[in-house]
């Protein structure tokens, strides 16, 4: 069934996509902001409006989403997911997808989902979807995001009812609710988010009790060609905000991240530094930096407060189960 695609939504998505890809090089002593600005505020506001007003168990139902609205005639059973957040979400809601698109940096089922996700068919990567493979799986629902696959939406909607969030990342809670609305599992999603919020607050309080203060947390991610210090408008950033764990000076920005050069790595310091790596570490500057003299002089390094964390959960989880894994790690790292 085709969905309505407002022209204004397509224009907004193009602006968001450009903003997501246009990252500047750090100039002088100032880190470049990787993503953010007014587009993030708009994304949060718009995402909160998505979903359905249909009661539990009622079909047909209309789902309002980033590409307009989609009518679902029955509760979906054969679901294809086109991003890590959607994969996490459906598995968290007890659904084993029939097809999945992975990221280029992690082209396999995340380990933390493997026991619950079944054995879905690979339908390409997030940036290179295989439409024929998707069609061959006879899905009755396709879940993805406008940021990733806006141009393919019309073709996907020809195959099956398709519901898109606006973007992955810091809107993960809104995306979870949207996916749950399409799957008729809203009560389950609400319960999980309530439990997550309670646990996040508890962890922040326990960390303060043990350490005497709320420690500043620096999230460093090494990627091919760039180094990012993740900020408030990222998946991990929202978790740290919910736990009441502050960022170091210079990282307290309402953006995805700030990017720094090797010479600016001192800006990564904090009471604790948690390090993630996207893809092959050999293709990043990680070893050069962490073995270098500047890194070793960071306060967190001297205090032995640098820890490597799982990229597939802390940065790529983008959903309820990923957030739960991060909370488990924070409990071990900061409160025990």
MILUMKOL-268138 format. One record per residue (C-alpha): residue number from 0; x, y, z. Coordinates in steps of 0.25 Angstrom, whole numbers, plus 5000, padded with zeros to 4 digits. Each point is the difference from the previous one (the first is absolute). Example, Ala and Ser with C-alpha at 12.3 -4.5 7.8 and 13.67 -1.06 7.14 Angstrom:
BEGIN
 torvex   xx   yy   zz
      0 5049 4982 5031
      1 5006 5014 4998
# end
This chain:
BEGIN
 torvex   xx   yy   zz
      0 5000 5000 5000
      1 5005 5014 4996
      2 5002 5010 5011
      3 4999 5015 4998
      4 5013 5007 4999
      5 4999 5015 5003
      6 5009 5009 4992
      7 5004 5008 5012
      8 5005 4987 5007
      9 5009 4997 4988
     10 5006 5014 5000
     11 5003 4999 5015
     12 5006 4986 4999
     13 5009 5005 4990
     14 5005 5011 5009
     15 5002 4991 5011
     16 5008 4990 4991
     17 5009 5011 4995
     18 5002 5005 5015
     19 5004 4985 5004
     20 5010 4999 4989
     21 5007 5013 5000
     22 5010 5000 5011
     23 5011 5010 5001
     24 5014 4998 5003
     25 5005 5006 5013
     26 5006 5014 4998
     27 5010 5005 5010
     28 4997 4997 5014
     29 4985 4999 4998
     30 4994 4986 4998
     31 4990 5000 4989
     32 4985 4996 5003
     33 4997 4987 4993
     34 4985 5002 4999
     35 4989 5007 5006
     36 4994 5014 5001
     37 4986 5003 4998
     38 4997 4988 4992
     39 5002 4991 5012
     40 4989 5008 5008
     41 4991 4999 4988
     42 5003 4985 4999
     43 4996 4998 5015
     44 4987 5008 4999
     45 4996 4993 4987
     46 5003 4986 5005
     47 4992 5002 5013
     48 4988 5001 4991
     49 5001 4987 4993
     50 4992 4987 5003
     51 4985 4997 5000
     52 4988 5003 5008
     53 4994 4985 4997
     54 4998 4992 5013
     55 5007 4988 5003
     56 4996 4988 4991
     57 4992 5009 4990
     58 5003 4999 4985
     59 5000 5006 4990
     60 5008 5011 5007
     61 5007 5012 4994
     62 5014 5003 5004
     63 5005 5014 4998
     64 5015 5000 4998
     65 5011 5008 4993
     66 4995 4997 4986
     67 4986 5003 5002
     68 4990 4989 5005
     69 4999 4986 4997
     70 4988 4991 5002
     71 5002 4986 5006
     72 4989 4990 4998
     73 5004 4990 5010
     74 5010 4998 5011
     75 5014 4998 4992
     76 5006 4986 5001
     77 5011 5001 4989
     78 5009 5012 5003
     79 5012 5005 4993
     80 5009 5010 5008
     81 5010 5010 4992
     82 5008 5005 5012
     83 5006 4996 5013
     84 4990 5008 5008
     85 4988 4993 4994
     86 5007 4987 5001
     87 5002 5002 5015
     88 4986 5005 5002
     89 4992 4988 4993
     90 5009 4990 5008
     91 4997 5008 5013
     92 4985 4998 4997
     93 5001 4985 4997
     94 5000 5000 4985
     95 5010 4993 4992
     96 5002 5007 4987
     97 5000 4993 4987
     98 5011 5009 4994
     99 5010 5010 5004
    100 5010 5010 4995
    101 5012 5002 5007
    102 5010 5012 5001
    103 5013 5000 4992
    104 5008 5000 5013
    105 4993 4989 5006
    106 4995 4991 4989
    107 4994 4988 5009
    108 4990 4998 5011
    109 5004 5007 5012
    110 5005 4991 5011
    111 4990 5005 5010
    112 4988 4997 4992
    113 5004 4987 4994
    114 4993 4991 5010
    115 4987 5007 4998
    116 5000 5005 4985
    117 4999 4986 4993
    118 5007 4999 4986
    119 4995 5011 4992
    120 5004 5001 4985
    121 5010 5010 4997
    122 4994 5011 4990
    123 5013 5008 4998
    124 5005 5011 5008
    125 4994 5013 5005
    126 5006 5008 4988
    127 4998 4989 4990
    128 4987 4993 5001
    129 4996 4988 4992
    130 4986 5003 4995
    131 4998 4986 4993
    132 5004 4993 5013
    133 4991 5008 5008
    134 4988 4998 4990
    135 5003 4985 5000
    136 4998 4999 5015
    137 4986 5004 4999
    138 5000 5010 5012
    139 4987 5006 5006
    140 5008 5011 5006
    141 5013 5007 4997
    142 5006 5009 5011
    143 5011 5010 4997
    144 5004 5015 5001
    145 4998 5012 4990
    146 5015 5004 5003
    147 5005 4986 4995
    148 4991 4997 4988
    149 4990 5011 4996
    150 5003 4999 4985
    151 4996 4985 5001
    152 4987 5002 5008
    153 4991 5000 4988
    154 5006 4987 4995
    155 4999 4994 5014
    156 4986 5004 5002
    157 4996 4993 4987
    158 5005 4987 5006
    159 4994 5001 5014
    160 4994 5010 5010
    161 5012 5008 5003
    162 5002 5009 5013
    163 5012 5009 5001
    164 5005 5008 5013
    165 5007 5013 4997
    166 5014 4996 5004
    167 5007 4990 5008
    168 5008 5004 5013
    169 4995 5010 5011
    170 4985 4998 4996
    171 5001 4985 5003
    172 4989 5000 5011
    173 4991 5007 4990
    174 5004 4990 4989
    175 4997 4988 5010
    176 4986 5006 5002
    177 4998 5001 4985
    178 5004 4986 4997
    179 4992 4995 5012
    180 4988 5007 4994
    181 5002 4993 4987
    182 5001 4987 5007
    183 4989 5002 5009
    184 5009 4998 5012
    185 4999 5014 5006
    186 4998 4995 5015
    187 5012 4992 4999
    188 5009 5012 4995
    189 4994 5009 5011
    190 5004 4990 5011
    191 5014 4998 4995
    192 5002 5015 4999
    193 4995 5002 5014
    194 5009 4990 5005
    195 5012 5006 4992
    196 4997 5014 5006
    197 5000 4994 5014
    198 5013 4993 4999
    199 5007 5011 4993
    200 4997 5009 5012
    201 5004 4990 5010
    202 5013 4998 4993
    203 5003 5015 5001
    204 4997 5000 5014
    205 5008 4988 5004
    206 5012 5006 4992
    207 4999 5013 5008
    208 4999 4992 5013
    209 5012 4992 4997
    210 5009 5010 4994
    211 4996 5012 5008
    212 4995 5008 4988
    213 4994 4998 4986
    214 5012 4997 4992
    215 5002 5006 4986
    216 4999 4990 4989
    217 5008 5002 4987
    218 4995 4991 4988
    219 5011 4999 4990
    220 4998 4992 4987
    221 5011 4997 4990
    222 4995 4999 4986
    223 5007 5000 4986
    224 5004 5014 4997
    225 4994 5006 5013
    226 5000 5001 5015
    227 4987 5003 5007
    228 4996 5004 5014
    229 4986 4997 5001
    230 4990 5010 5006
    231 4986 5001 5005
    232 4993 4998 4986
    233 5005 4986 4998
    234 4995 4986 5005
    235 5011 4999 5011
    236 4998 5015 5003
    237 4985 4998 5004
    238 5004 4988 5009
    239 5010 5009 5007
    240 4990 5011 5002
    241 4989 4991 5005
    242 5010 4995 5010
    243 5004 5014 5004
    244 5015 4997 4996
    245 5006 5013 4995
    246 5009 5003 4989
    247 5014 5007 5001
    248 5001 5014 4996
    249 4999 5002 4985
    250 4992 4988 4998
    251 4987 5005 5006
    252 4994 5004 4987
    253 4986 4997 4994
    254 5006 4992 4988
    255 5004 4986 4996
    256 5015 5002 5003
    257 5012 5009 4998
    258 5011 4996 4991
    259 5014 5002 5004
    260 5014 4998 4994
    261 5011 4992 5005
    262 5006 5013 5006
    263 4987 5003 5007
    264 4999 4987 5007
    265 5002 5006 5013
    266 4985 5005 4999
    267 4996 4986 5002
    268 5004 5000 5015
    269 4990 4998 5011
    270 4999 4992 5013
    271 4997 4988 4992
    272 5003 4997 4985
    273 4992 4989 4993
    274 5005 4996 4986
    275 4993 4994 4989
    276 5005 4996 4986
    277 4992 5000 4987
    278 5005 4989 4991
    279 5014 4996 4999
    280 5009 5007 5010
    281 5012 4999 4990
    282 4992 5009 4991
    283 4999 5011 5011
    284 5011 5008 5008
    285 4996 4993 5013
    286 5014 4993 5002
    287 5008 5012 4997
    288 4992 5009 5009
    289 4998 4991 5012
    290 5015 4996 5000
    291 5004 5014 4998
    292 5005 5010 5011
    293 4988 5009 5000
    294 4990 4989 5003
    295 5009 4995 5011
    296 5000 5013 5007
    297 4985 5001 5000
    298 4994 5000 5014
    299 4991 4988 4998
    300 5012 4992 4994
    301 5009 5004 5012
    302 4988 4995 5010
    303 4998 4987 4992
    304 4986 5005 4996
    305 5001 4997 4985
    306 4991 4988 4996
    307 4997 4994 4986
    308 4985 4998 4998
    309 4992 4992 4990
    310 4998 5008 4987
    311 4988 4992 4996
    312 4992 5003 5013
    313 5006 5014 5004
    314 4999 5006 4986
    315 4993 4991 4991
    316 4990 4994 5009
    317 4990 5011 4998
    318 4988 4993 5007
    319 4995 4995 5013
    320 5008 4988 5001
    321 5013 5007 4997
    322 4996 5011 5010
    323 4999 4989 5011
    324 5013 4994 4996
    325 5006 5014 5002
    326 4994 5001 5014
    327 5005 4986 5004
    328 5014 5005 4996
    329 4999 5013 5007
    330 4996 4993 5013
    331 5012 4991 4999
    332 5010 5012 4996
    333 4995 5010 5010
    334 4993 4994 5012
    335 5007 4987 5003
# end
